[in-house]
Amino acid sequence: MIKYDFQNSIGFIINRIGKSLIYVIDQELRKKFGITFGQWKVLIILANNATGLTQKEIADKLALEGPTLIPIIDKLEKDAFANRKIDPRDRRINRIFLTEKARGSLDDTIECVSQIKKICLGQISEEDISTTKKTLDQMWLNLQDKFNLNISEEIKQKRELINQPTSNIIIEKRHTSTNTNL
């Protein structure tokens, strides 16, 4: 029988840090702001889009299924962090917007998550962080390509960025990154 060292596999290590990071962020956001990590991700996506987004656009940006997103938006709306408005160009579509309440607490939530990120990335060089991000992005794209997973236009653009020479990637990432990258 073949022995497999699961605990030293890349998948196990990625899963362990991912779950731990999400758990810590979720607990801190719940305790300090009364929102979950899932809700916070939606708020951040909305904060970066002044014209609001459709549920499909949010789902694509977060790599979520539409039915998973609906209760998150419902809760954000119930708690006055977001609201739905009919798209003036197409009345069949709702666009989701941040409320003033959400805008008022967004900087504090970002600072909270940034502090956790700082702890998580302590004693790791910027070069190692950059290499890790690039490697993980490429692994993800490899899976997308090989298994024909559904990909959005944003993911296709990211693929093009990754395939550019390194100097172009660094310039592009400086222009598009935010402090919320984990």
C-alpha positions as CSV (number, residue, x, y, z in Angstrom):
1,M,0.0,0.0,0.0
2,I,1.3,3.5,-0.9
3,K,1.8,5.8,2.1
4,Y,0.7,9.4,1.7
5,D,1.8,12.1,4.1
6,F,-1.4,14.1,4.1
7,Q,-0.4,16.6,6.7
8,N,2.6,17.7,4.6
9,S,0.7,17.9,1.4
10,I,0.2,21.4,-0.2
11,G,-3.6,20.9,-0.2
12,F,-3.7,20.2,3.5
13,I,-1.4,23.2,4.3
14,I,-3.5,25.6,2.2
15,N,-6.7,24.3,3.7
16,R,-5.4,24.6,7.3
17,I,-4.3,28.2,6.9
18,G,-7.4,29.1,4.9
19,K,-9.7,27.8,7.5
20,S,-7.7,29.2,10.4
21,L,-7.6,32.7,8.8
22,I,-11.3,32.7,8.0
23,Y,-12.2,31.5,11.5
24,V,-10.1,34.2,13.2
25,I,-11.4,37.0,10.9
26,D,-15.0,35.8,11.3
27,Q,-14.7,35.7,15.1
28,E,-13.2,39.2,15.3
29,L,-15.7,40.7,12.8
30,R,-18.6,39.2,14.7
31,K,-17.3,40.3,18.1
32,K,-16.5,43.9,17.0
33,F,-19.0,44.7,14.2
34,G,-21.7,42.1,14.3
35,I,-21.0,40.8,10.8
36,T,-19.5,37.6,9.4
37,F,-16.5,37.1,7.2
38,G,-18.9,36.2,4.3
39,Q,-20.8,39.4,4.8
40,W,-17.6,41.5,5.0
41,K,-16.4,40.1,1.7
42,V,-19.6,41.3,0.1
43,L,-19.3,44.8,1.7
44,I,-15.7,45.1,0.4
45,I,-16.7,44.1,-3.1
46,L,-19.5,46.7,-3.0
47,A,-17.2,49.4,-1.5
48,N,-15.0,49.1,-4.6
49,N,-18.0,49.6,-7.0
50,A,-19.8,53.0,-6.7
51,T,-22.5,52.0,-9.2
52,G,-23.5,49.0,-7.2
53,L,-23.4,45.4,-8.4
54,T,-25.9,42.7,-9.4
55,Q,-26.1,39.6,-7.3
56,K,-24.5,37.7,-10.3
57,E,-21.6,40.2,-10.4
58,I,-21.0,39.8,-6.7
59,A,-21.2,36.0,-6.9
60,D,-18.7,36.0,-9.8
61,K,-16.2,38.2,-8.0
62,L,-16.4,36.1,-4.9
63,A,-16.5,32.7,-6.7
64,L,-19.8,31.9,-5.0
65,E,-23.0,30.3,-6.3
66,G,-26.0,32.6,-6.5
67,P,-28.1,30.7,-4.0
68,T,-25.2,31.0,-1.4
69,L,-25.1,34.7,-1.8
70,I,-28.8,35.5,-1.4
71,P,-29.1,34.9,2.3
72,I,-25.9,37.0,2.9
73,I,-27.4,39.9,1.0
74,D,-30.7,39.4,2.8
75,K,-29.0,39.7,6.2
76,L,-26.9,42.7,5.1
77,E,-30.1,44.4,4.0
78,K,-32.0,43.4,7.2
79,D,-29.1,44.9,9.3
80,A,-29.0,48.1,7.1
81,F,-25.5,47.5,5.7
82,A,-26.8,47.1,2.1
83,N,-29.8,47.8,0.0
84,R,-31.2,46.6,-3.3
85,K,-32.3,49.1,-6.0
86,I,-33.8,48.4,-9.4
87,D,-31.3,48.8,-12.2
88,P,-32.4,51.8,-14.2
89,R,-31.2,50.2,-17.5
90,D,-33.0,46.9,-16.8
91,R,-35.9,46.7,-14.3
92,R,-35.5,43.0,-14.1
93,I,-32.2,43.3,-12.3
94,N,-31.5,44.6,-8.8
95,R,-28.2,46.3,-8.0
96,I,-26.8,46.1,-4.5
97,F,-25.4,49.2,-2.8
98,L,-23.7,50.0,0.5
99,T,-25.6,52.0,3.0
100,E,-24.3,54.9,5.0
101,K,-24.1,52.6,8.0
102,A,-21.8,50.3,6.1
103,R,-19.7,53.1,4.8
104,G,-19.3,54.4,8.4
105,S,-17.9,51.2,9.7
106,L,-15.9,49.9,6.7
107,D,-12.6,51.6,7.5
108,D,-12.7,50.1,11.0
109,T,-13.5,46.6,9.6
110,I,-10.6,46.9,7.2
111,E,-8.3,47.9,10.0
112,C,-9.4,44.9,12.0
113,V,-8.7,42.5,9.1
114,S,-5.4,44.3,8.4
115,Q,-4.3,43.7,11.9
116,I,-5.1,40.0,11.6
117,K,-3.2,39.9,8.3
118,K,-0.2,41.6,9.9
119,I,-0.1,38.9,12.6
120,C,-0.6,36.1,10.0
121,L,2.2,37.4,7.7
122,G,4.6,38.3,10.6
123,Q,8.2,37.4,9.9
124,I,7.5,36.6,6.2
125,S,9.3,38.7,3.6
126,E,7.4,40.7,0.9
127,E,9.2,38.6,-1.7
128,D,8.0,35.3,-0.1
129,I,4.5,36.7,0.1
130,S,4.5,37.8,-3.6
131,T,5.9,34.4,-4.7
132,T,3.3,32.5,-2.6
133,K,0.4,34.6,-4.1
134,K,1.7,34.1,-7.6
135,T,2.1,30.4,-7.1
136,L,-1.3,29.9,-5.6
137,D,-2.9,31.9,-8.4
138,Q,-1.2,29.8,-10.9
139,M,-2.3,26.6,-9.1
140,W,-5.9,27.8,-9.2
141,L,-5.7,28.7,-12.9
142,N,-4.2,25.3,-13.6
143,L,-7.3,23.7,-12.0
144,Q,-9.6,26.0,-13.9
145,D,-8.0,25.1,-17.2
146,K,-7.7,21.4,-16.7
147,F,-11.1,20.7,-15.3
148,N,-13.0,23.3,-17.3
149,L,-14.4,25.1,-14.3
150,N,-16.7,28.0,-14.8
151,I,-14.7,31.2,-15.0
152,S,-15.8,34.8,-15.1
153,E,-14.3,37.6,-17.2
154,E,-12.5,38.9,-14.1
155,I,-10.7,35.5,-13.8
156,K,-9.8,35.5,-17.5
157,Q,-8.2,38.9,-17.0
158,K,-6.3,37.6,-14.0
159,R,-5.0,34.7,-16.1
160,E,-3.8,37.2,-18.7
161,L,-2.0,39.2,-16.0
162,I,-0.3,36.1,-14.6
163,N,1.0,35.2,-18.1
164,Q,2.5,38.7,-18.5
165,P,6.2,39.3,-17.8
166,T,6.9,39.8,-14.1
167,S,7.6,43.5,-14.3
168,N,4.1,44.1,-15.8
169,I,2.4,42.0,-13.1
170,I,4.0,44.1,-10.3
171,I,2.9,47.4,-11.9
172,E,-0.6,46.0,-12.5
173,K,-1.0,44.7,-9.0
174,R,0.1,48.1,-7.5
175,H,-2.7,49.8,-9.4
176,T,-5.4,47.2,-8.5
177,S,-4.5,46.0,-5.1
178,T,-6.1,47.0,-1.8
179,N,-5.1,46.5,1.8
180,T,-7.7,43.7,2.0
181,N,-5.7,41.1,0.0
182,L,-5.0,38.2,2.3
